[in-house]
């Protein structure tokens, strides 16, 4: 067994496996800073070989998650808008079809043709018939 003399500062920690160990404080601070900046290039290992992970997420990881969340929300909004536009176009189509049928004397409720309604529309509402019968 040998004795080690060390004059620096050590930071003690423990692994999830239960083993306690110490690493130089400068090294620990450097790895922690890399993790916080999202540029982790160096890892700390316990004597049994387990990679030590810093608790929580780095600022860069938080920002990435927030950006991805905002992208998903924006895509959902675009999808909702597209669905509403399709629904509006379908409603406009139904309204146009109903106006054409009424202009030609067809009852929108029972789908029967009434000659008097067709004549009334032509005589009293000619602008409506022209506007909607050919639309």
N, CA, C and O atoms as CSV, one atom per row, in Angstrom:
chain,resi,resn,atom,element,x,y,z
A,1,UNK,N,N,0.843,-1.157,0.000
A,1,UNK,CA,C,0.000,0.000,0.000
A,1,UNK,C,C,0.899,1.234,0.000
A,1,UNK,O,O,1.929,1.265,0.673
A,2,UNK,N,N,0.490,2.262,-0.772
A,2,UNK,CA,C,1.301,3.469,-0.842
A,2,UNK,C,C,0.504,4.658,-0.343
A,2,UNK,O,O,-0.725,4.620,-0.283
A,3,UNK,N,N,1.211,5.703,0.010
A,3,UNK,CA,C,0.589,6.919,0.518
A,3,UNK,C,C,0.659,7.991,-0.556
A,3,UNK,O,O,1.663,8.127,-1.255
A,4,UNK,N,N,-0.420,8.748,-0.677
A,4,UNK,CA,C,-0.506,9.799,-1.684
A,4,UNK,C,C,-0.544,11.144,-0.975
A,4,UNK,O,O,-1.346,11.352,-0.064
A,5,UNK,N,N,0.324,12.050,-1.393
A,5,UNK,CA,C,0.297,13.413,-0.871
A,5,UNK,C,C,-0.321,14.303,-1.934
A,5,UNK,O,O,0.114,14.306,-3.085
A,6,UNK,N,N,-1.345,15.063,-1.540
A,6,UNK,CA,C,-2.034,15.935,-2.488
A,6,UNK,C,C,-2.310,17.248,-1.791
A,6,UNK,O,O,-2.851,17.262,-0.686
A,7,UNK,N,N,-1.941,18.367,-2.430
A,7,UNK,CA,C,-2.114,19.668,-1.792
A,7,UNK,C,C,-3.260,20.470,-2.404
A,7,UNK,O,O,-3.512,21.596,-1.976
A,8,UNK,N,N,-3.965,19.913,-3.404
A,8,UNK,CA,C,-5.076,20.619,-4.019
A,8,UNK,C,C,-6.376,20.382,-3.261
A,8,UNK,O,O,-6.397,19.758,-2.201
A,9,UNK,N,N,-7.452,20.896,-3.835
A,9,UNK,CA,C,-8.778,20.735,-3.234
A,9,UNK,C,C,-9.525,19.634,-3.971
A,9,UNK,O,O,-9.532,19.584,-5.201
A,10,UNK,N,N,-10.145,18.763,-3.209
A,10,UNK,CA,C,-10.918,17.674,-3.791
A,10,UNK,C,C,-12.398,17.900,-3.526
A,10,UNK,O,O,-12.787,18.437,-2.489
A,11,UNK,N,N,-13.202,17.486,-4.471
A,11,UNK,CA,C,-14.647,17.506,-4.303
A,11,UNK,C,C,-15.085,16.064,-4.137
A,11,UNK,O,O,-14.778,15.220,-4.979
A,12,UNK,N,N,-15.791,15.778,-3.072
A,12,UNK,CA,C,-16.244,14.406,-2.837
A,12,UNK,C,C,-17.647,14.237,-3.382
A,12,UNK,O,O,-18.449,15.170,-3.366
A,13,UNK,N,N,-17.931,13.064,-3.855
A,13,UNK,CA,C,-19.247,12.734,-4.391
A,13,UNK,C,C,-19.457,11.247,-4.207
A,13,UNK,O,O,-18.550,10.539,-3.769
A,14,UNK,N,N,-20.617,10.778,-4.530
A,14,UNK,CA,C,-20.873,9.343,-4.472
A,14,UNK,C,C,-21.650,8.924,-5.696
A,14,UNK,O,O,-22.440,9.691,-6.247
A,15,UNK,N,N,-21.416,7.707,-6.109
A,15,UNK,CA,C,-22.055,7.135,-7.302
A,15,UNK,C,C,-23.380,6.496,-6.892
A,15,UNK,O,O,-23.633,6.266,-5.710
A,16,UNK,N,N,-24.204,6.219,-7.868
A,16,UNK,CA,C,-25.469,5.553,-7.597
A,16,UNK,C,C,-25.239,4.150,-7.029
A,16,UNK,O,O,-26.121,3.591,-6.376
A,17,UNK,N,N,-24.046,3.580,-7.280
A,17,UNK,CA,C,-23.750,2.245,-6.769
A,17,UNK,C,C,-23.362,2.276,-5.294
A,17,UNK,O,O,-23.218,1.230,-4.662
A,18,UNK,N,N,-23.193,3.494,-4.743
A,18,UNK,CA,C,-22.919,3.627,-3.323
A,18,UNK,C,C,-21.479,3.920,-2.973
A,18,UNK,O,O,-21.192,4.217,-1.813
A,19,UNK,N,N,-20.569,3.852,-3.908
A,19,UNK,CA,C,-19.162,4.099,-3.618
A,19,UNK,C,C,-18.906,5.600,-3.521
A,19,UNK,O,O,-19.415,6.381,-4.326
A,20,UNK,N,N,-18.103,5.997,-2.517
A,20,UNK,CA,C,-17.737,7.400,-2.336
A,20,UNK,C,C,-16.348,7.605,-2.920
A,20,UNK,O,O,-15.477,6.746,-2.782
A,21,UNK,N,N,-16.141,8.741,-3.572
A,21,UNK,CA,C,-14.831,9.038,-4.141
A,21,UNK,C,C,-14.661,10.538,-4.260
A,21,UNK,O,O,-15.619,11.290,-4.077
A,22,UNK,N,N,-13.445,10.982,-4.568
A,22,UNK,CA,C,-13.148,12.404,-4.680
A,22,UNK,C,C,-12.425,12.664,-5.995
A,22,UNK,O,O,-11.648,11.835,-6.468
A,23,UNK,N,N,-12.696,13.835,-6.579
A,23,UNK,CA,C,-12.015,14.266,-7.807
A,23,UNK,C,C,-11.492,15.675,-7.565
A,23,UNK,O,O,-12.053,16.407,-6.750
A,24,UNK,N,N,-10.433,16.067,-8.255
A,24,UNK,CA,C,-9.935,17.435,-8.093
A,24,UNK,C,C,-11.033,18.455,-8.390
A,24,UNK,O,O,-11.768,18.308,-9.366
A,25,UNK,N,N,-11.145,19.475,-7.565
A,25,UNK,CA,C,-12.216,20.473,-7.687
A,25,UNK,C,C,-12.188,21.182,-9.028
A,25,UNK,O,O,-13.243,21.452,-9.602
A,26,UNK,N,N,-10.982,21.493,-9.550
A,26,UNK,CA,C,-10.889,22.174,-10.848
A,26,UNK,C,C,-11.470,21.298,-11.955
A,26,UNK,O,O,-12.165,21.787,-12.846
A,27,UNK,N,N,-11.178,19.997,-11.891
A,27,UNK,CA,C,-11.698,19.063,-12.895
A,27,UNK,C,C,-13.219,18.943,-12.770
A,27,UNK,O,O,-13.940,18.955,-13.768
A,28,UNK,N,N,-13.688,18.828,-11.538
A,28,UNK,CA,C,-15.133,18.731,-11.291
A,28,UNK,C,C,-15.849,19.972,-11.814
A,28,UNK,O,O,-16.885,19.869,-12.471
A,29,UNK,N,N,-15.285,21.157,-11.516
A,29,UNK,CA,C,-15.900,22.407,-11.975
A,29,UNK,C,C,-15.908,22.511,-13.502
A,29,UNK,O,O,-16.877,22.994,-14.088
A,30,UNK,N,N,-14.820,22.055,-14.148
A,30,UNK,CA,C,-14.745,22.101,-15.607
A,30,UNK,C,C,-15.822,21.207,-16.234
A,30,UNK,O,O,-16.507,21.616,-17.171
A,31,UNK,N,N,-15.962,19.990,-15.710
A,31,UNK,CA,C,-16.967,19.062,-16.252
A,31,UNK,C,C,-18.365,19.609,-16.008
A,31,UNK,O,O,-19.228,19.521,-16.882
A,32,UNK,N,N,-18.596,20.169,-14.834
A,32,UNK,CA,C,-19.909,20.745,-14.530
A,32,UNK,C,C,-20.223,21.909,-15.466
A,32,UNK,O,O,-21.351,22.028,-15.945
A,33,UNK,N,N,-19.237,22.769,-15.732
A,33,UNK,CA,C,-19.422,23.905,-16.645
A,33,UNK,C,C,-19.728,23.418,-18.059
A,33,UNK,O,O,-20.605,23.968,-18.726
A,34,UNK,N,N,-19.009,22.387,-18.523
A,34,UNK,CA,C,-19.277,21.825,-19.851
A,34,UNK,C,C,-20.703,21.295,-19.929
A,34,UNK,O,O,-21.396,21.503,-20.925
A,35,UNK,N,N,-21.133,20.617,-18.886
A,35,UNK,CA,C,-22.500,20.073,-18.870
A,35,UNK,C,C,-23.527,21.202,-18.883
A,35,UNK,O,O,-24.513,21.142,-19.618
A,36,UNK,N,N,-23.292,22.229,-18.068
A,36,UNK,CA,C,-24.221,23.360,-17.986
A,36,UNK,C,C,-24.326,24.087,-19.322
A,36,UNK,O,O,-25.403,24.562,-19.683
A,37,UNK,N,N,-23.206,24.180,-20.068
A,37,UNK,CA,C,-23.192,24.856,-21.360
A,37,UNK,C,C,-23.669,23.955,-22.488
A,37,UNK,O,O,-23.806,24.408,-23.625
A,38,UNK,N,N,-23.923,22.686,-22.190
A,38,UNK,CA,C,-24.396,21.754,-23.208
A,38,UNK,C,C,-23.286,21.255,-24.110
A,38,UNK,O,O,-23.560,20.764,-25.206
A,39,UNK,N,N,-22.044,21.366,-23.680
A,39,UNK,CA,C,-20.902,20.953,-24.497
A,39,UNK,C,C,-20.073,19.911,-23.755
A,39,UNK,O,O,-18.843,19.946,-23.788
A,40,UNK,N,N,-20.751,18.988,-23.091
A,40,UNK,CA,C,-20.056,17.983,-22.281
A,40,UNK,C,C,-19.169,17.119,-23.171
A,40,UNK,O,O,-19.657,16.379,-24.026
A,41,UNK,N,N,-17.848,17.227,-22.956
A,41,UNK,CA,C,-16.882,16.441,-23.716
A,41,UNK,C,C,-16.130,15.496,-22.797
A,41,UNK,O,O,-15.511,14.539,-23.262
A,42,UNK,N,N,-16.177,15.752,-21.506
A,42,UNK,CA,C,-15.429,14.981,-20.538
A,42,UNK,C,C,-16.402,14.392,-19.531
A,42,UNK,O,O,-17.376,15.042,-19.151
A,43,UNK,N,N,-16.147,13.174,-19.100
A,43,UNK,CA,C,-16.992,12.527,-18.112
A,43,UNK,C,C,-16.181,12.212,-16.871
A,43,UNK,O,O,-14.957,12.089,-16.924
A,44,UNK,N,N,-16.879,12.083,-15.753
A,44,UNK,CA,C,-16.270,11.618,-14.520
A,44,UNK,C,C,-16.780,10.205,-14.294
A,44,UNK,O,O,-17.977,9.941,-14.412
A,45,UNK,N,N,-15.864,9.297,-13.968
A,45,UNK,CA,C,-16.222,7.901,-13.733
A,45,UNK,C,C,-15.938,7.549,-12.281
A,45,UNK,O,O,-14.958,8.015,-11.699
A,46,UNK,N,N,-16.793,6.733,-11.709
A,46,UNK,CA,C,-16.520,6.226,-10.370
A,46,UNK,C,C,-15.464,5.121,-10.491
A,46,UNK,O,O,-15.223,4.633,-11.595
A,47,UNK,N,N,-14.834,4.718,-9.395
A,47,UNK,CA,C,-13.802,3.680,-9.472
A,47,UNK,C,C,-14.298,2.353,-10.047
A,47,UNK,O,O,-13.492,1.533,-10.486
A,48,UNK,N,N,-15.609,2.135,-10.051
A,48,UNK,CA,C,-16.155,0.901,-10.624
A,48,UNK,C,C,-16.512,1.065,-12.100
A,48,UNK,O,O,-16.978,0.117,-12.732
A,49,UNK,N,N,-16.294,2.271,-12.660
A,49,UNK,CA,C,-16.484,2.485,-14.090
A,49,UNK,C,C,-17.811,3.095,-14.496
A,49,UNK,O,O,-18.074,3.226,-15.691
A,50,UNK,N,N,-18.651,3.471,-13.555
A,50,UNK,CA,C,-19.941,4.088,-13.895
A,50,UNK,C,C,-19.738,5.554,-14.251
A,50,UNK,O,O,-18.991,6.262,-13.576
A,51,UNK,N,N,-20.401,6.009,-15.311
A,51,UNK,CA,C,-20.332,7.422,-15.706
A,51,UNK,C,C,-21.165,8.234,-14.732
A,51,UNK,O,O,-22.305,7.888,-14.420
A,52,UNK,N,N,-20.568,9.330,-14.257
A,52,UNK,CA,C,-21.272,10.190,-13.323
A,52,UNK,C,C,-22.030,11.243,-14.104
A,52,UNK,O,O,-21.468,11.884,-14.992
A,53,UNK,N,N,-23.317,11.430,-13.779
A,53,UNK,CA,C,-24.150,12.406,-14.466
A,53,UNK,C,C,-24.516,13.518,-13.498
A,53,UNK,O,O,-24.806,13.267,-12.328
A,54,UNK,N,N,-24.500,14.734,-13.988
A,54,UNK,CA,C,-24.928,15.858,-13.166
A,54,UNK,C,C,-26.442,15.868,-13.107
A,54,UNK,O,O,-27.112,15.580,-14.099
A,55,UNK,N,N,-26.974,16.194,-11.956
A,55,UNK,CA,C,-28.424,16.228,-11.773
A,55,UNK,C,C,-29.016,17.379,-12.573
A,55,UNK,O,O,-28.405,18.439,-12.712
A,56,UNK,N,N,-30.187,17.156,-13.082
A,56,UNK,CA,C,-30.880,18.208,-13.819
A,56,UNK,C,C,-30.416,18.284,-15.273
A,56,UNK,O,O,-29.579,17.501,-15.723
A,57,UNK,N,N,-30.973,19.227,-15.970
A,57,UNK,CA,C,-30.626,19.408,-17.377
A,57,UNK,C,C,-29.859,20.707,-17.546
A,57,UNK,O,O,-30.028,21.656,-16.780
A,58,UNK,N,N,-29.023,20.728,-18.551
A,58,UNK,CA,C,-28.233,21.931,-18.806
A,58,UNK,C,C,-29.129,23.010,-19.417
A,58,UNK,O,O,-30.237,22.736,-19.877
A,59,UNK,N,N,-28.622,24.229,-19.407
A,59,UNK,CA,C,-29.368,25.348,-19.984
A,59,UNK,C,C,-29.622,25.118,-21.471
A,59,UNK,O,O,-30.701,25.425,-21.978
A,60,UNK,N,N,-28.621,24.575,-22.167
A,60,UNK,CA,C,-28.778,24.309,-23.600
A,60,UNK,C,C,-29.857,23.250,-23.833
A,60,UNK,O,O,-30.648,23.373,-24.768
A,61,UNK,N,N,-29.895,22.211,-22.991
A,61,UNK,CA,C,-30.926,21.178,-23.134
A,61,UNK,C,C,-32.304,21.748,-22.865
A,61,UNK,O,O,-33.269,21.401,-23.546
A,62,UNK,N,N,-32.400,22.633,-21.863
A,62,UNK,CA,C,-33.687,23.270,-21.571
A,62,UNK,C,C,-34.154,24.107,-22.757
A,62,UNK,O,O,-35.327,24.073,-23.129
A,63,UNK,N,N,-33.223,24.859,-23.345
A,63,UNK,CA,C,-33.582,25.697,-24.496
A,63,UNK,C,C,-33.966,24.855,-25.701
A,63,UNK,O,O,-34.897,25.197,-26.431
A,64,UNK,N,N,-33.242,23.741,-25.914
A,64,UNK,CA,C,-33.602,22.844,-27.021
A,64,UNK,C,C,-35.005,22.277,-26.829
A,64,UNK,O,O,-35.796,22.224,-27.771
A,65,UNK,N,N,-35.308,21.852,-25.594
A,65,UNK,CA,C,-36.633,21.304,-25.300
A,65,UNK,C,C,-37.709,22.369,-25.494
A,65,UNK,O,O,-38.781,22.082,-26.027
A,66,UNK,N,N,-37.425,23.600,-25.060
A,66,UNK,CA,C,-38.383,24.685,-25.222
A,66,UNK,C,C,-38.596,24.991,-26.706
A,66,UNK,O,O,-39.728,25.211,-27.138
A,67,UNK,N,N,-37.517,25.005,-27.482
A,67,UNK,CA,C,-37.620,25.254,-28.917
A,67,UNK,C,C,-38.455,24.166,-29.586
A,67,UNK,O,O,-39.321,24.465,-30.408
A,68,UNK,N,N,-38.200,22.916,-29.240
A,68,UNK,CA,C,-38.964,21.806,-29.832
A,68,UNK,C,C,-40.439,21.896,-29.451
A,68,UNK,O,O,-41.313,21.628,-30.276
A,69,UNK,N,N,-40.714,22.269,-28.214
A,69,UNK,CA,C,-42.093,22.445,-27.767
A,69,UNK,C,C,-42.782,23.555,-28.566
A,69,UNK,O,O,-43.930,23.397,-28.980
A,70,UNK,N,N,-42.094,24.664,-28.782
A,70,UNK,CA,C,-42.663,25.769,-29.554
A,70,UNK,C,C,-42.885,25.377,-31.014
A,70,UNK,O,O,-43.868,25.786,-31.632
A,71,UNK,N,N,-41.965,24.581,-31.558
A,71,UNK,CA,C,-42.150,24.108,-32.940
A,71,UNK,C,C,-43.380,23.218,-33.049
A,71,UNK,O,O,-44.159,23.340,-33.994
A,72,UNK,N,N,-43.556,22.316,-32.070
A,72,UNK,CA,C,-44.744,21.441,-32.087
A,72,UNK,C,C,-46.018,22.258,-31.951
A,72,UNK,O,O,-47.012,21.981,-32.623
A,73,UNK,N,N,-45.991,23.272,-31.076
A,73,UNK,CA,C,-47.166,24.119,-30.886
A,73,UNK,C,C,-47.490,24.903,-32.153
A,73,UNK,O,O,-48.655,25.030,-32.529
A,74,UNK,N,N,-46.456,25.430,-32.811
A,74,UNK,CA,C,-46.670,26.173,-34.058
A,74,UNK,C,C,-47.230,25.255,-35.149
A,74,UNK,O,O,-48.111,25.660,-35.907
A,75,UNK,N,N,-46.724,24.028,-35.230
A,75,UNK,CA,C,-47.231,23.079,-36.228
A,75,UNK,C,C,-48.683,22.721,-35.929
A,75,UNK,O,O,-49.496,22.615,-36.847
A,76,UNK,N,N,-49.012,22.536,-34.665
A,76,UNK,CA,C,-50.402,22.235,-34.294
A,76,UNK,C,C,-51.322,23.399,-34.671
A,76,UNK,O,O,-52.442,23.183,-35.134
A,77,UNK,N,N,-50.849,24.622,-34.475
A,77,UNK,CA,C,-51.642,25.800,-34.852
A,77,UNK,C,C,-51.834,25.863,-36.359
A,77,UNK,O,O,-52.927,26.165,-36.839
A,78,UNK,N,N,-50.760,25.573,-37.114
A,78,UNK,CA,C,-50.884,25.562,-38.584
A,78,UNK,C,C,-51.860,24.477,-39.038
A,78,UNK,O,O,-52.661,24.705,-39.944
A,79,UNK,N,N,-51.797,23.300,-38.414
A,79,UNK,CA,C,-52.713,22.210,-38.770
A,79,UNK,C,C,-54.157,22.595,-38.468
A,79,UNK,O,O,-55.059,22.316,-39.258
A,80,UNK,N,N,-54.373,23.240,-37.314
A,80,UNK,CA,C,-55.722,23.682,-36.946
A,80,UNK,C,C,-56.238,24.723,-37.928
A,80,UNK,O,O,-57.403,24.680,-38.322
A,81,UNK,N,N,-55.390,25.647,-38.322
A,81,UNK,CA,C,-55.781,26.673,-39.294
A,81,UNK,C,C,-56.152,26.040,-40.638
A,81,UNK,O,O,-57.149,26.420,-41.252
A,82,UNK,N,N,-55.350,25.078,-41.090
A,82,UNK,CA,C,-55.641,24.405,-42.366
A,82,UNK,C,C,-56.977,23.673,-42.293
A,82,UNK,O,O,-57.750,23.694,-43.251
A,83,UNK,N,N,-57.251,23.025,-41.158
A,83,UNK,CA,C,-58.531,22.318,-40.996
A,83,UNK,C,C,-59.702,23.297,-41.017
A,83,UNK,O,O,-60.740,23.018,-41.618
A,84,UNK,N,N,-59.531,24.445,-40.359
A,84,UNK,CA,C,-60.590,25.458,-40.359
A,84,UNK,C,C,-60.821,26.023,-41.762
A,84,UNK,O,O,-61.961,26.282,-42.149
A,85,UNK,N,N,-59.733,26.216,-42.526
A,85,UNK,CA,C,-59.889,26.712,-43.895
A,85,UNK,C,C,-60.624,25.694,-44.762
A,85,UNK,O,O,-61.460,26.068,-45.585
A,86,UNK,N,N,-60.317,24.414,-44.584
A,86,UNK,CA,C,-61.041,23.376,-45.352
A,86,UNK,C,C,-62.515,23.338,-44.962
A,86,UNK,O,O,-63.386,23.193,-45.820
A,87,UNK,N,N,-62.790,23.467,-43.672
A,87,UNK,CA,C,-64.168,23.481,-43.199
A,87,UNK,C,C,-64.918,24.694,-43.755
A,87,UNK,O,O,-66.074,24.585,-44.163
A,88,UNK,N,N,-64.258,25.832,-43.767
A,88,UNK,CA,C,-64.884,27.047,-44.301
A,88,UNK,C,C,-65.184,26.890,-45.790
A,88,UNK,O,O,-66.249,27.300,-46.250
A,89,UNK,N,N,-64.264,26.304,-46.542
A,89,UNK,CA,C,-64.486,26.090,-47.975
A,89,UNK,C,C,-65.665,25.145,-48.208
A,89,UNK,O,O,-66.462,25.352,-49.123
A,90,UNK,N,N,-65.769,24.104,-47.372
A,90,UNK,CA,C,-66.889,23.166,-47.516
A,90,UNK,C,C,-68.214,23.854,-47.201
A,90,UNK,O,O,-69.201,23.645,-47.905
A,91,UNK,N,N,-68.243,24.667,-46.156
A,91,UNK,CA,C,-69.464,25.393,-45.799
A,91,UNK,C,C,-69.863,26.363,-46.906
A,91,UNK,O,O,-71.040,26.483,-47.245
A,92,UNK,N,N,-68.866,27.058,-47.467
A,92,UNK,CA,C,-69.133,27.980,-48.567
A,92,UNK,C,C,-69.725,27.223,-49.756
A,92,UNK,O,O,-70.636,27.720,-50.418
A,93,UNK,N,N,-69.208,26.018,-50.029
A,93,UNK,CA,C,-69.731,25.209,-51.124
A,93,UNK,C,C,-71.180,24.806,-50.897
A,93,UNK,O,O,-71.993,24.855,-51.820
A,94,UNK,N,N,-71.507,24.405,-49.666
A,94,UNK,CA,C,-72.892,24.028,-49.347
A,94,UNK,C,C,-73.831,25.219,-49.489
A,94,UNK,O,O,-74.940,25.084,-50.005
A,95,UNK,N,N,-73.387,26.374,-49.035
A,95,UNK,CA,C,-74.215,27.573,-49.142
A,95,UNK,C,C,-74.448,27.944,-50.604
A,95,UNK,O,O,-75.567,28.287,-50.985
A,96,UNK,N,N,-73.406,27.880,-51.419
A,96,UNK,CA,C,-73.537,28.193,-52.847
A,96,UNK,C,C,-74.516,27.241,-53.517
A,96,UNK,O,O,-75.360,27.664,-54.307
A,97,UNK,N,N,-74.402,25.950,-53.198
A,97,UNK,CA,C,-75.296,24.960,-53.792
A,97,UNK,C,C,-76.749,25.233,-53.386
A,97,UNK,O,O,-77.653,25.125,-54.214
A,98,UNK,N,N,-76.975,25.586,-52.112
A,98,UNK,CA,C,-78.337,25.869,-51.640
A,98,UNK,C,C,-78.900,27.111,-52.324
A,98,UNK,O,O,-80.069,27.137,-52.708
A,99,UNK,N,N,-78.062,28.145,-52.476
A,99,UNK,CA,C,-78.531,29.357,-53.159
A,99,UNK,C,C,-78.914,29.065,-54.604
A,99,UNK,O,O,-79.916,29.590,-55.088
A,100,UNK,N,N,-78.148,28.249,-55.294
A,100,UNK,CA,C,-78.469,27.889,-56.687
A,100,UNK,C,C,-79.801,27.150,-56.756
A,100,UNK,O,O,-80.631,27.414,-57.626
A,101,UNK,N,N,-79.989,26.216,-55.818
A,101,UNK,CA,C,-81.229,25.428,-55.840
A,101,UNK,C,C,-82.444,26.321,-55.580
A,101,UNK,O,O,-83.473,26.179,-56.240
A,102,UNK,N,N,-82.324,27.244,-54.615
A,102,UNK,CA,C,-83.446,28.152,-54.323
A,102,UNK,C,C,-83.703,29.066,-55.515
A,102,UNK,O,O,-84.855,29.353,-55.839
A,103,UNK,N,N,-82.640,29.524,-56.168
A,103,UNK,CA,C,-82.808,30.387,-57.344
A,103,UNK,C,C,-83.545,29.666,-58.461
A,103,UNK,O,O,-84.204,30.310,-59.277
A,104,UNK,N,N,-83.444,28.333,-58.513
A,104,UNK,CA,C,-84.149,27.550,-59.535
A,104,UNK,C,C,-85.483,27.006,-59.050
A,104,UNK,O,O,-86.119,26.218,-59.749
A,105,UNK,N,N,-85.923,27.423,-57.843
A,105,UNK,CA,C,-87.257,27.059,-57.370
A,105,UNK,C,C,-87.311,25.772,-56.576
A,105,UNK,O,O,-88.390,25.192,-56.460
A,106,UNK,N,N,-86.208,25.291,-56.023
A,106,UNK,CA,C,-86.200,24.048,-55.250
A,106,UNK,C,C,-86.205,24.397,-53.765
A,106,UNK,O,O,-85.407,25.213,-53.303
A,107,UNK,N,N,-87.115,23.769,-53.028
A,107,UNK,CA,C,-87.207,23.983,-51.587
A,107,UNK,C,C,-85.983,23.355,-50.913
A,107,UNK,O,O,-85.689,22.185,-51.159
A,108,UNK,N,N,-85.263,24.102,-50.069
A,108,UNK,CA,C,-84.070,23.554,-49.422
A,108,UNK,C,C,-84.395,22.508,-48.355
A,108,UNK,O,O,-83.510,21.759,-47.942
A,109,UNK,N,N,-85.637,22.446,-47.908
A,109,UNK,CA,C,-86.006,21.489,-46.860
A,109,UNK,C,C,-86.471,20.153,-47.421
A,109,UNK,O,O,-85.996,19.103,-46.989
A,110,UNK,N,N,-87.393,20.178,-48.379
A,110,UNK,CA,C,-87.967,18.925,-48.863
A,110,UNK,C,C,-87.520,18.569,-50.278
A,110,UNK,O,O,-87.928,17.535,-50.806
A,111,UNK,N,N,-86.706,19.389,-50.890
A,111,UNK,CA,C,-86.151,19.155,-52.230
A,111,UNK,C,C,-87.203,19.071,-53.334
A,111,UNK,O,O,-86.947,18.493,-54.391
A,112,UNK,N,N,-88.373,19.637,-53.099
A,112,UNK,CA,C,-89.402,19.661,-54.140
A,112,UNK,C,C,-89.256,20.946,-54.950
A,112,UNK,O,O,-88.853,21.986,-54.430
A,113,UNK,N,N,-89.595,20.850,-56.241
A,113,UNK,CA,C,-89.540,22.013,-57.113
A,113,UNK,C,C,-90.917,22.660,-57.142
A,113,UNK,O,O,-91.933,21.986,-57.312
A,114,UNK,N,N,-90.933,23.971,-56.973
A,114,UNK,CA,C,-92.176,24.716,-57.008
A,114,UNK,C,C,-92.103,25.709,-58.148
A,114,UNK,O,O,-91.259,26.605,-58.153
A,115,UNK,N,N,-92.995,25.545,-59.119
A,115,UNK,CA,C,-92.986,26.421,-60.277
A,115,UNK,C,C,-93.248,27.868,-59.863
A,115,UNK,O,O,-92.661,28.800,-60.411
A,116,UNK,N,N,-94.145,28.039,-58.880
A,116,UNK,CA,C,-94.441,29.397,-58.436
A,116,UNK,C,C,-93.206,30.050,-57.799
A,116,UNK,O,O,-92.971,31.244,-57.987
A,117,UNK,N,N,-92.421,29.274,-57.051
A,117,UNK,CA,C,-91.216,29.814,-56.439
A,117,UNK,C,C,-90.207,30.182,-57.515
A,117,UNK,O,O,-89.574,31.235,-57.434
A,118,UNK,N,N,-90.050,29.330,-58.520
A,118,UNK,CA,C,-89.120,29.618,-59.606
A,118,UNK,C,C,-89.557,30.882,-60.343
A,118,UNK,O,O,-88.731,31.736,-60.665
A,119,UNK,N,N,-90.856,30.994,-60.608
A,119,UNK,CA,C,-91.377,32.183,-61.296
A,119,UNK,C,C,-91.221,33.422,-60.415
A,119,UNK,O,O,-90.837,34.488,-60.896
A,120,UNK,N,N,-91.516,33.280,-59.143
A,120,UNK,CA,C,-91.376,34.393,-58.198
A,120,UNK,C,C,-89.917,34.869,-58.152
A,120,UNK,O,O,-89.653,36.072,-58.183
A,121,UNK,N,N,-88.981,33.933,-58.080
A,121,UNK,CA,C,-87.563,34.286,-58.022
A,121,UNK,C,C,-87.146,35.023,-59.295
A,121,UNK,O,O,-86.398,35.998,-59.228
A,122,UNK,N,N,-87.632,34.557,-60.469
A,122,UNK,CA,C,-87.267,35.203,-61.735
A,122,UNK,C,C,-87.865,36.597,-61.842
A,122,UNK,O,O,-87.202,37.525,-62.306
A,123,UNK,N,N,-89.133,36.751,-61.409
A,123,UNK,CA,C,-89.823,38.021,-61.564
A,123,UNK,C,C,-89.452,39.044,-60.493
A,123,UNK,O,O,-89.196,40.205,-60.813
A,124,UNK,N,N,-89.421,38.639,-59.259
A,124,UNK,CA,C,-89.242,39.581,-58.156
A,124,UNK,C,C,-87.785,39.708,-57.687
A,124,UNK,O,O,-87.398,40.730,-57.119
A,125,UNK,N,N,-86.999,38.686,-57.924
A,125,UNK,CA,C,-85.619,38.681,-57.432
A,125,UNK,C,C,-84.663,38.274,-58.545
A,125,UNK,O,O,-83.839,37.377,-58.365
A,126,UNK,N,N,-84.772,38.920,-59.668
A,126,UNK,CA,C,-83.958,38.569,-60.831
A,126,UNK,C,C,-82.463,38.726,-60.543
A,126,UNK,O,O,-81.646,37.934,-61.013
A,127,UNK,N,N,-82.115,39.760,-59.765
A,127,UNK,CA,C,-80.678,39.948,-59.462
A,127,UNK,C,C,-80.146,38.796,-58.613
A,127,UNK,O,O,-78.991,38.399,-58.767
A,128,UNK,N,N,-80.979,38.254,-57.713
A,128,UNK,CA,C,-80.568,37.110,-56.906
A,128,UNK,C,C,-80.360,35.885,-57.778
A,128,UNK,O,O,-79.384,35.153,-57.611
A,129,UNK,N,N,-81.282,35.662,-58.711
A,129,UNK,CA,C,-81.173,34.519,-59.604
A,129,UNK,C,C,-79.916,34.631,-60.454
A,129,UNK,O,O,-79.170,33.662,-60.591
A,130,UNK,N,N,-79.677,35.810,-61.024
A,130,UNK,CA,C,-78.473,35.994,-61.851
A,130,UNK,C,C,-77.210,35.825,-61.031
A,130,UNK,O,O,-76.234,35.222,-61.479
A,131,UNK,N,N,-77.242,36.356,-59.846
A,131,UNK,CA,C,-76.060,36.299,-58.980
A,131,UNK,C,C,-75.775,34.876,-58.514
A,131,UNK,O,O,-74.611,34.484,-58.432
A,132,UNK,N,N,-76.794,34.104,-58.212
A,132,UNK,CA,C,-76.585,32.791,-57.601
A,132,UNK,C,C,-76.810,31.600,-58.521
A,132,UNK,O,O,-76.270,30.523,-58.270
A,133,UNK,N,N,-77.571,31.761,-59.549
A,133,UNK,CA,C,-77.845,30.628,-60.435
A,133,UNK,C,C,-76.637,30.279,-61.273
A,133,UNK,O,O,-76.462,29.122,-61.655
A,134,UNK,N,N,-75.797,31.265,-61.568
A,134,UNK,CA,C,-74.612,30.995,-62.418
A,134,UNK,C,C,-73.333,30.912,-61.616
A,134,UNK,O,O,-72.281,30.595,-62.171
A,135,UNK,N,N,-73.394,31.187,-60.327
A,135,UNK,CA,C,-72.165,31.205,-59.496
A,135,UNK,C,C,-71.558,29.820,-59.373
A,135,UNK,O,O,-70.531,29.653,-58.716
